[in-house]
Amino acid sequence: MKIFVIAGEVSGDKLGGALIAGLASLRDDISFDGVGGPLMQAQGLQSRFPMDELSVMGLAEILPKYRALKARIHQMADAIIATQPDVLVTIDSPDFCLRVAKLVKARSDIKTIHYVAPTVWAWRPGRAAKMAKHIDHVLALFPFEPPYMQAAGMTCDFVGHPVVAEPVATDTQAQAFRAKHAVTGPLILALPGSRKGEVTRLSDRFGAALGQVAAHHPDATFVVPCAEPVMALVREQTTHWPVTPLLIPAQATATKRAAFKAADVALAASGTVSLELAANRTPMVIAYDMSPISRVLISRMLRVDTVTLVNLVSDSRVIPEFIGKKCEPDAIAESLRATMADPKAQYAAMGTTMERLGRGGEDPGLRAARAVLAAL
């Protein structure tokens, strides 16, 4: 059996690595071809070119590389047609992957599977119908997504979210982190995003909110896990904060896990980080803002009353969020203090979220592998 698989982002490489490992554990006659990062390559994939070429986000970043990306799209489609795999599995990165799938479907009847459903439940519902023209089957990360895909004409399996398979620090490791950094009062995480635009927009407001918390908790310790691409920016931005945070590199995974486990509360930008916090039972407040134009456009298209994944998966609204115009330091600080004082409702929602995402069940990578084979 031949499987052609394409991932274009670090998160997709994680999914792809677990998927390939799962497939290899179920059958010993599978060969893999395509594009992936270090985790997929560690499972035996020989990437046709560096995955980093596809890890481009934002109009300003894409435009200079448009011709090269377009050439890669056609190169991949030609390679798939030439090798005639049993299935093409594309992982997230829809701007690249779905264009490849479209070209492949126009010239063949090769089975196409896309891993990570588009967030049509949140905005732009028409994406599912467009995707259904060249995708046969979808692997979904969230349990409420299959009906949206099926309504558009695709089959779909919920396979679980990878966060449930990621290691979590022990209480002993969390205590060791607190001891190493002389934490005697509350430990508060600040997570202003992993992209430069996010950090630039949110940093001053995060700092101002944390300064107000420090006025009520002078013994608090503030920790900022930083993604490598924004480490220098975060270091520069936090020099203006009224508190002096401890910066830790996010790629130091053991340290980051210990910090997440040790924290009493977190102030985080919107995104999958809320699921990481939930996995560690870390109470949280979500705050996010975007450019004025994006704020107007997205507010008109948004189809849900919350953007926090823990709220959506648990079908609750207990995680406070301050989005757009509501992203103001005074309100954020008040919510952080209230959350630290009484986090019980959040603990219940976080437990429900992890259960519904597959914690305690089969590894999501293996579930995804079974779903791929069943779809064939």
C-alpha positions as CSV (number, residue, x, y, z in Angstrom):
1,M,0.0,0.0,0.0
2,K,1.3,3.5,-0.9
3,I,0.3,6.6,1.0
4,F,1.2,10.1,-0.1
5,V,1.0,12.5,2.9
6,I,1.6,16.3,3.0
7,A,2.0,18.5,6.0
8,G,3.0,22.2,5.9
9,E,3.2,23.3,9.6
10,V,4.8,22.2,12.8
11,S,1.3,21.2,14.2
12,G,0.7,19.2,11.0
13,D,4.0,17.5,11.4
14,K,3.0,16.3,14.9
15,L,-0.3,14.9,13.5
16,G,1.5,13.4,10.6
17,G,4.2,11.8,12.7
18,A,1.6,10.1,15.0
19,L,-0.5,9.1,11.9
20,I,2.5,7.4,10.2
21,A,3.5,5.6,13.4
22,G,-0.1,4.4,13.8
23,L,-0.3,3.1,10.2
24,A,3.0,1.4,10.5
25,S,1.9,-0.4,13.7
26,L,-1.2,-1.7,12.0
27,R,0.3,-2.8,8.7
28,D,3.8,-3.7,7.6
29,D,3.2,-3.3,3.9
30,I,2.8,0.5,3.7
31,S,5.2,2.9,2.0
32,F,5.1,6.6,2.6
33,D,5.8,9.5,0.2
34,G,5.3,13.2,0.4
35,V,6.3,16.2,2.5
36,G,6.8,16.5,6.2
37,G,8.9,17.8,9.0
38,P,11.3,16.1,11.5
39,L,8.6,14.1,13.3
40,M,7.3,12.6,10.1
41,Q,10.8,12.0,8.9
42,A,11.7,10.2,12.1
43,Q,8.9,7.7,11.2
44,G,10.6,7.0,7.9
45,L,9.2,9.6,5.5
46,Q,11.7,11.0,3.1
47,S,10.4,14.5,2.5
48,R,10.5,15.6,-1.2
49,F,11.5,19.1,0.0
50,P,11.8,20.9,3.3
51,M,8.5,21.4,5.0
52,D,9.6,24.9,6.1
53,E,9.0,26.2,2.6
54,L,5.2,25.8,3.2
55,S,5.2,27.3,6.7
56,V,4.2,30.8,5.5
57,M,1.3,32.8,7.0
58,G,-0.1,36.2,6.2
59,L,-0.5,38.0,2.9
60,A,2.7,40.1,3.3
61,E,4.7,36.9,3.8
62,I,3.0,34.9,1.1
63,L,3.2,37.4,-1.8
64,P,7.0,37.2,-2.2
65,K,6.9,33.4,-2.3
66,Y,3.7,33.1,-4.3
67,R,5.3,31.8,-7.5
68,A,7.5,29.3,-5.6
69,L,4.5,28.0,-3.6
70,K,2.4,27.7,-6.8
71,A,5.2,25.7,-8.4
72,R,5.3,23.4,-5.4
73,I,1.5,22.8,-5.6
74,H,1.8,21.7,-9.2
75,Q,5.0,19.7,-8.4
76,M,3.1,17.8,-5.7
77,A,0.1,17.1,-7.9
78,D,2.3,15.8,-10.7
79,A,4.2,13.6,-8.2
80,I,1.0,12.1,-6.9
81,I,-0.4,11.4,-10.3
82,A,2.8,9.8,-11.4
83,T,3.1,7.5,-8.3
84,Q,-0.6,6.6,-8.1
85,P,-0.8,6.1,-4.3
86,D,-3.7,4.3,-2.7
87,V,-4.6,7.5,-0.9
88,L,-3.5,11.2,-0.6
89,V,-3.6,12.4,3.0
90,T,-3.3,16.2,3.4
91,I,-2.8,17.6,6.9
92,D,-4.1,21.1,7.8
93,S,-2.4,24.0,5.8
94,P,-5.6,24.2,3.6
95,D,-4.2,27.0,1.4
96,F,-1.6,24.6,0.1
97,C,-3.0,21.2,0.7
98,L,-6.5,21.7,-0.7
99,R,-5.1,23.2,-3.9
100,V,-3.0,20.1,-4.4
101,A,-6.0,17.9,-3.7
102,K,-8.1,19.9,-6.2
103,L,-5.5,19.3,-9.0
104,V,-5.2,15.6,-8.1
105,K,-9.0,15.1,-8.2
106,A,-9.2,16.9,-11.6
107,R,-6.9,14.3,-13.1
108,S,-7.5,11.1,-11.2
109,D,-9.8,9.2,-8.9
110,I,-7.2,8.9,-6.1
111,K,-8.8,8.8,-2.7
112,T,-8.3,12.0,-0.8
113,I,-8.4,12.4,3.0
114,H,-7.9,15.7,4.8
115,Y,-6.8,15.7,8.4
116,V,-8.2,18.6,10.5
117,A,-11.7,19.9,9.6
118,P,-12.1,23.5,8.7
119,T,-13.7,25.6,11.4
120,V,-16.9,26.1,9.6
121,W,-18.8,26.0,12.9
122,A,-17.0,29.3,13.8
123,W,-17.0,31.2,10.5
124,R,-17.1,30.9,6.7
125,P,-19.4,27.8,6.5
126,G,-19.1,27.7,2.7
127,R,-15.6,26.3,3.0
128,A,-17.0,22.8,3.6
129,A,-19.0,22.7,0.4
130,K,-16.0,23.9,-1.6
131,M,-13.7,21.3,0.1
132,A,-16.2,18.5,-0.6
133,K,-15.5,18.9,-4.4
134,H,-12.1,17.3,-4.0
135,I,-11.9,15.7,-0.5
136,D,-13.6,12.4,0.1
137,H,-13.0,11.9,3.8
138,V,-12.1,14.1,6.8
139,L,-10.4,13.3,10.1
140,A,-11.7,15.7,12.7
141,L,-10.1,16.8,16.0
142,F,-13.3,17.9,17.7
143,P,-16.4,15.7,18.4
144,F,-18.9,18.2,17.2
145,E,-17.3,18.5,13.7
146,P,-18.5,15.4,11.8
147,P,-22.1,16.6,11.2
148,Y,-20.8,19.7,9.5
149,M,-18.6,17.7,7.1
150,Q,-21.2,15.1,6.4
151,A,-23.8,17.8,5.6
152,A,-21.4,19.1,2.9
153,G,-21.1,15.7,1.3
154,M,-18.0,14.2,2.9
155,T,-17.6,11.3,5.2
156,C,-15.9,12.2,8.5
157,D,-14.4,10.5,11.6
158,F,-13.7,12.2,14.9
159,V,-10.3,10.8,15.8
160,G,-9.4,12.8,19.0
161,H,-7.2,15.8,19.6
162,P,-3.4,15.3,20.0
163,V,-3.4,17.3,23.2
164,V,-4.7,14.3,25.1
165,A,-1.6,12.3,24.1
166,E,0.9,14.9,25.1
167,P,2.9,14.3,28.3
168,V,1.9,16.4,31.4
169,A,4.4,17.2,34.2
170,T,4.0,15.5,37.5
171,D,3.3,17.3,40.8
172,T,6.8,16.7,41.8
173,Q,8.2,18.3,38.7
174,A,5.9,21.3,39.2
175,Q,7.0,21.7,42.8
176,A,10.7,21.5,41.6
177,F,10.0,24.3,39.2
178,R,8.5,26.5,41.9
179,A,11.5,25.7,44.2
180,K,14.1,26.4,41.5
181,H,12.6,29.8,40.8
182,A,11.8,30.7,44.5
183,V,8.1,30.9,43.9
184,T,6.4,31.6,47.3
185,G,3.1,33.1,46.1
186,P,0.9,32.7,43.1
187,L,2.5,31.6,39.8
188,I,0.9,33.3,36.9
189,L,1.5,32.4,33.3
190,A,1.4,34.9,30.5
191,L,1.0,33.6,26.9
192,P,0.7,36.5,24.5
193,G,0.9,34.4,21.3
194,S,3.4,32.7,19.1
195,R,3.3,35.2,16.2
196,K,4.9,38.6,16.1
197,G,1.7,40.4,15.3
198,E,-0.1,38.8,18.3
199,V,2.7,39.7,20.7
200,T,2.9,43.3,19.4
201,R,-0.8,43.8,19.8
202,L,-1.3,42.1,23.1
203,S,1.9,42.7,25.1
204,D,1.2,46.1,26.5
205,R,-2.3,45.1,27.6
206,F,-1.1,41.9,29.1
207,G,1.6,43.8,31.0
208,A,-0.8,46.4,32.3
209,A,-3.3,43.7,33.5
210,L,-0.5,41.7,35.2
211,G,0.7,44.9,36.9
212,Q,-2.8,45.3,38.5
213,V,-2.7,41.7,39.7
214,A,0.7,42.3,41.2
215,A,-0.7,45.2,43.2
216,H,-3.0,42.8,44.9
217,H,-0.5,39.9,45.0
218,P,3.0,41.4,45.5
219,D,4.4,38.0,46.1
220,A,3.3,36.7,42.6
221,T,5.7,35.3,40.1
222,F,5.1,35.8,36.4
223,V,6.3,33.4,33.8
224,V,6.2,33.8,30.0
225,P,6.9,30.7,27.8
226,C,8.1,32.0,24.5
227,A,8.1,30.4,21.1
228,E,11.5,30.7,19.5
229,P,10.5,33.0,16.6
230,V,9.2,35.6,19.0
231,M,11.6,35.2,22.0
232,A,13.6,38.4,21.2
233,L,10.4,40.4,20.6
234,V,8.9,39.2,23.9
235,R,12.1,40.0,25.7
236,E,12.0,43.5,24.3
237,Q,8.3,44.1,24.9
238,T,8.3,42.9,28.5
239,T,11.0,45.4,29.5
240,H,8.1,47.9,29.5
241,W,5.9,45.8,31.8
242,P,5.3,46.9,35.4
243,V,6.3,43.4,36.5
244,T,9.5,41.5,35.7
245,P,8.6,38.1,34.2
246,L,10.7,35.0,33.9
247,L,11.0,34.1,30.2
248,I,11.4,30.4,29.4
249,P,11.8,29.0,25.8
250,A,8.8,27.0,24.7
251,Q,11.1,24.5,23.0
252,A,12.4,23.5,26.4
253,T,9.4,21.2,26.7
254,A,10.1,19.7,30.1
255,T,10.5,23.2,31.6
256,K,7.4,24.5,29.8
257,R,5.3,21.5,31.0
258,A,6.5,22.0,34.6
259,A,5.5,25.7,34.4
260,F,2.1,24.9,33.0
261,K,1.5,22.3,35.8
262,A,2.8,24.7,38.5
263,A,0.8,27.7,37.5
264,D,-2.2,29.0,39.6
265,V,-3.7,30.9,36.6
266,A,-2.8,31.8,33.0
267,L,-3.6,34.8,30.8
268,A,-3.5,33.5,27.3
269,A,-4.1,34.5,23.7
270,S,-6.9,32.6,22.0
271,G,-6.1,29.4,20.3
272,T,-5.1,25.8,21.1
273,V,-3.1,26.9,24.1
274,S,-6.4,26.8,26.0
275,L,-6.5,23.0,25.5
276,E,-2.9,22.7,26.7
277,L,-3.9,24.6,29.8
278,A,-6.9,22.4,30.3
279,A,-4.8,19.3,30.0
280,N,-2.8,20.6,33.0
281,R,-5.9,21.8,34.9
282,T,-4.6,25.4,34.9
283,P,-7.3,27.9,35.3
284,M,-7.2,30.6,32.6
285,V,-8.4,33.9,31.2
286,I,-8.4,34.3,27.4
287,A,-7.7,37.7,25.8
288,Y,-7.1,38.5,22.1
289,D,-7.3,41.3,19.6
290,M,-6.6,41.7,15.9
291,S,-6.2,44.5,13.5
292,P,-9.2,46.9,13.2
293,I,-10.1,45.7,9.7
294,S,-9.9,42.0,10.8
295,R,-11.9,42.8,13.9
296,V,-14.8,44.2,11.8
297,L,-14.7,41.4,9.2
298,I,-14.5,38.5,11.6
299,S,-17.2,39.9,13.9
300,R,-19.6,39.9,11.0
301,M,-18.7,36.4,10.0
302,L,-18.4,34.8,13.4
303,R,-21.1,32.1,14.0
304,V,-20.3,31.3,17.7
305,D,-20.6,33.3,20.9
306,T,-17.2,32.1,22.2
307,V,-13.9,31.5,20.6
308,T,-12.4,29.6,23.5
309,L,-12.1,25.9,22.6
310,V,-12.6,24.7,26.2
311,N,-15.9,26.5,26.3
312,L,-16.9,25.0,22.9
313,V,-15.9,21.5,23.6
314,S,-17.4,21.4,27.2
315,D,-20.5,23.2,26.0
316,S,-20.0,25.7,28.8
317,R,-19.0,29.4,29.0
318,V,-17.0,29.3,32.2
319,I,-13.7,30.4,30.7
320,P,-13.7,34.2,30.7
321,E,-12.6,35.8,27.4
322,F,-11.9,39.4,26.4
323,I,-11.9,39.6,22.6
324,G,-11.6,42.7,20.3
325,K,-12.8,45.8,22.0
326,K,-13.2,44.0,25.3
327,C,-9.5,43.2,25.5
328,E,-8.8,45.9,28.1
329,P,-6.4,45.6,31.1
330,D,-8.8,46.6,33.8
331,A,-11.4,43.9,33.0
332,I,-8.7,41.3,32.3
333,A,-7.0,41.9,35.7
334,E,-10.3,41.7,37.6
335,S,-11.1,38.4,35.9
336,L,-7.7,37.0,36.7
337,R,-8.2,37.8,40.4
338,A,-11.7,36.3,40.4
339,T,-10.4,33.2,38.6
340,M,-7.6,32.6,41.1
341,A,-10.1,33.1,44.0
342,D,-12.6,30.5,42.7
343,P,-11.5,28.2,39.8
344,K,-13.9,25.3,40.6
345,A,-16.2,25.8,37.6
346,Q,-13.2,25.8,35.3
347,Y,-11.9,22.5,36.7
348,A,-15.1,20.8,35.8
349,A,-15.2,22.2,32.2
350,M,-11.5,21.3,31.7
351,G,-12.2,17.7,32.8
352,T,-15.1,17.5,30.4
353,T,-13.1,18.9,27.6
354,M,-10.3,16.4,28.0
355,E,-12.7,13.5,28.2
356,R,-14.6,14.6,25.1
357,L,-11.3,15.0,23.2
358,G,-10.4,11.4,23.8
359,R,-8.3,11.3,27.0
360,G,-8.2,7.8,28.4
361,G,-8.9,6.2,25.1
362,E,-6.9,5.1,22.1
363,D,-4.1,7.4,21.0
364,P,-5.4,9.9,18.4
365,G,-2.6,9.0,16.0
366,L,-3.7,5.3,16.1
367,R,-7.4,6.3,15.8
368,A,-6.5,8.4,12.8
369,A,-4.6,5.5,11.2
370,R,-7.6,3.1,11.7
371,A,-9.9,5.7,10.1
372,V,-7.6,6.1,7.1
373,L,-7.5,2.3,6.5
374,A,-11.3,2.0,7.1
375,A,-11.9,4.8,4.5
376,L,-10.0,2.7,1.9
